[in-house]
Amino acid sequence: MFRNRQDAGRRLAGELAKLGLADAIVLALPRGGVPVGAEIALELNAPLDVVIVRKIGAPDNPELAVGAIVDGNPPDIVLNRDIVEGYGLDDDQLRVLIDRERPELERRRLVYREGREPLPVAGKTAIVVDDGAATGATMKVALRSMNRRSTLETIAALPVAPPETVMELSREADRVVCISQPAHFLALAYHYLHFPQLTDQEVVDLLRKFRPQDTG
């Protein structure tokens, strides 16, 4: 059990530091992954950014993911081909579903990045971080997107996840670093003593600490 997200981040950072990673960049999944990623970025003296993922829901079932949009320049579309084929969606129908989610992706981008472009990941070791995962669906999408962006290496970093999720993530990432892999995974909050919900402002405040100071 972790005391809080900061404790989880420091413990993950200790494991990642042993790997001697080259040109690392820490990419946190907001909101909960950001305080974890901040501790890792401090330990590795690496830049910190967010990777923003927005689910694309099926036409009559918004909770079922047809795919996802991953923020970038340009944004990356990752599709679940089995779901797309199951619904018989053509390109025009997919475009409508994707366009429906773009405004929320842009809103989150403006809130978290405050107008800044995503940090480039080409040639970097991309460490994708969250505060834990049950199915790992969002992290899998983020990893697939990073693998399309010419990264040197992709690493999934998690404090806690069930063994089957770690196995699935290992098919998407070059390496998975996960401290706790309980066979009987409970809701994520049960693996932390202190697990508050974070606000957008708390995320923004953390990210600002890692941004280079503008010089006039």
C-alpha positions in Angstrom: 0.0 0.0 0.0 1.2 3.5 -0.9 0.9 6.5 1.5 -0.2 8.8 -1.4 0.6 9.5 -5.0 3.9 11.3 -4.1 5.1 8.2 -2.2 4.1 6.0 -5.2 6.0 8.3 -7.5 9.2 8.3 -5.4 9.2 4.5 -5.2 8.6 4.2 -8.9 11.4 6.7 -9.5 13.8 4.6 -7.5 13.1 1.6 -9.8 13.4 3.6 -13.0 16.6 5.2 -11.9 18.2 1.8 -11.8 17.6 1.4 -15.6 20.0 4.1 -16.7 17.5 5.5 -19.2 18.7 7.7 -22.0 17.0 11.0 -22.9 13.9 10.3 -20.8 10.7 12.3 -20.9 7.9 11.7 -18.4 4.4 11.7 -19.8 1.7 11.6 -17.2 -1.9 10.7 -17.7 -4.0 13.4 -16.0 -5.2 13.8 -13.5 -3.9 11.2 -11.1 -0.7 10.3 -13.0 0.6 13.9 -12.8 1.8 13.9 -9.1 3.3 10.4 -9.6 5.0 11.6 -12.8 6.3 14.8 -11.1 8.3 12.7 -8.5 9.8 10.6 -11.3 10.7 13.7 -13.3 12.4 15.2 -10.3 14.4 12.0 -9.6 15.5 11.5 -13.2 16.0 15.3 -13.9 13.7 14.8 -16.9 11.0 17.1 -18.5 7.4 16.4 -17.5 4.4 16.7 -19.8 0.9 15.2 -19.9 -0.5 12.8 -22.5 -4.1 13.6 -23.0 -6.4 10.8 -24.2 -10.1 11.2 -25.1 -12.2 8.2 -25.7 -14.3 7.9 -28.9 -17.6 6.3 -27.9 -19.7 4.0 -30.0 -22.8 5.5 -31.6 -25.3 4.0 -29.2 -23.0 3.2 -26.3 -20.7 6.1 -25.3 -18.9 3.9 -22.7 -17.8 1.4 -25.4 -14.6 2.7 -27.0 -14.5 2.7 -30.7 -11.1 4.2 -30.3 -9.4 7.3 -28.8 -7.8 10.6 -29.7 -4.3 11.2 -28.3 -3.2 14.8 -28.1 -0.3 15.7 -30.3 0.7 17.8 -33.3 -1.3 16.6 -35.1 -3.5 14.5 -32.7 -3.3 10.8 -33.1 -6.3 8.5 -33.7 -6.1 5.0 -32.3 -9.0 2.7 -33.3 -10.2 -0.5 -31.9 -10.6 -2.3 -35.2 -12.8 -5.1 -33.8 -15.3 -2.6 -32.5 -15.2 -0.5 -35.7 -15.9 -3.6 -37.8 -18.5 -4.9 -35.4 -20.5 -1.6 -35.8 -19.8 -1.5 -39.6 -18.6 2.1 -39.3 -17.3 3.7 -42.5 -14.8 6.6 -42.7 -17.5 9.2 -42.7 -19.2 7.8 -39.6 -15.9 7.6 -37.8 -15.1 11.2 -38.7 -18.4 12.3 -37.1 -17.6 10.4 -33.9 -14.0 11.7 -33.8 -15.1 15.3 -34.5 -17.6 15.1 -31.6 -14.7 14.5 -29.1 -12.2 17.0 -30.5 -13.6 20.1 -28.6 -13.2 18.4 -25.2 -9.7 17.2 -26.1 -8.8 20.8 -27.1 -10.3 22.1 -23.9 -8.2 19.8 -21.8 -5.1 20.7 -23.9 -5.7 24.4 -23.3 -6.3 23.9 -19.5 -3.2 21.7 -18.9 -0.8 23.1 -21.4 -1.9 26.7 -21.3 -1.3 27.1 -25.0 2.1 25.3 -25.2 2.8 22.6 -27.7 3.3 19.0 -26.5 7.0 18.2 -25.8 8.5 16.3 -28.8 9.2 12.6 -28.0 11.0 11.5 -31.2 14.3 9.9 -30.2 13.4 10.0 -26.5 12.7 7.4 -23.9 9.0 8.0 -23.3 7.9 7.1 -19.7 4.1 6.9 -19.6 2.9 7.2 -16.0 -0.4 6.8 -14.2 -1.3 6.3 -10.5 -2.4 2.7 -11.2 -4.5 0.7 -13.7 -7.3 -1.8 -13.5 -7.6 -2.6 -17.3 -4.9 -0.3 -18.5 -7.1 0.7 -21.5 -6.1 4.4 -21.5 -2.4 3.6 -21.0 -2.4 1.1 -23.8 -3.8 3.8 -26.2 -1.1 6.3 -25.0 1.6 3.7 -25.5 0.5 2.9 -29.0 0.5 6.6 -29.9 4.0 7.1 -28.5 5.2 4.1 -30.5 4.0 5.9 -33.7 6.1 8.9 -32.8 9.6 7.5 -33.3 10.4 7.2 -29.6 13.7 5.5 -28.7 11.9 3.4 -26.1 8.5 3.3 -24.4 8.1 2.5 -20.8 4.9 2.0 -18.8 5.3 3.0 -15.2 2.6 2.2 -12.6 2.6 1.9 -8.9 -0.1 -0.9 -8.9 -1.9 -3.0 -11.5 -3.2 -6.6 -11.7 -0.8 -9.1 -13.3 -3.0 -9.6 -16.4 -2.9 -5.9 -17.1 0.9 -5.7 -16.7 1.1 -8.6 -19.2 -1.1 -6.7 -21.7 0.9 -3.5 -21.3 4.1 -5.4 -21.9 2.8 -6.1 -25.5 2.5 -2.3 -26.1 5.6 -1.0 -24.2 9.3 -2.0 -24.4 9.3 -2.3 -20.6 6.8 -2.2 -17.8 7.7 -1.0 -14.3 5.0 -1.9 -11.8 5.8 -2.1 -8.1 2.7 -4.0 -6.9 0.8 -6.6 -8.9 -1.9 -8.0 -6.5 -3.7 -11.1 -7.8 -6.9 -9.7 -6.2 -6.9 -6.2 -7.5 -9.4 -3.9 -5.6 -10.5 -0.4 -6.7 -7.5 1.8 -7.1 -8.2 3.8 -4.0 -7.8 0.7 -1.8 -4.1 0.6 -2.6 -3.5 4.0 -1.2 -3.9 5.4 2.4 -4.6 8.9 1.0 -6.1 9.1 -2.4 -7.9 12.5 -3.0 -9.5 13.5 -6.2 -7.3 16.1 -8.0 -8.6 19.3 -9.6 -7.5 20.7 -12.9 -5.8 23.6 -11.1 -3.7 21.2 -9.0 -2.5 19.5 -12.2 -1.7 22.8 -13.8 0.2 24.0 -10.7 2.4 20.9 -10.8 3.1 21.1 -14.5 4.1 24.8 -14.2 7.0 23.8 -11.9 8.6 21.8 -14.7 8.2 24.3 -17.5 11.3 26.3 -18.6 11.0 29.9 -17.7 10.2 32.2 -20.6 12.9 34.8 -21.3 11.9 38.0 -23.0 
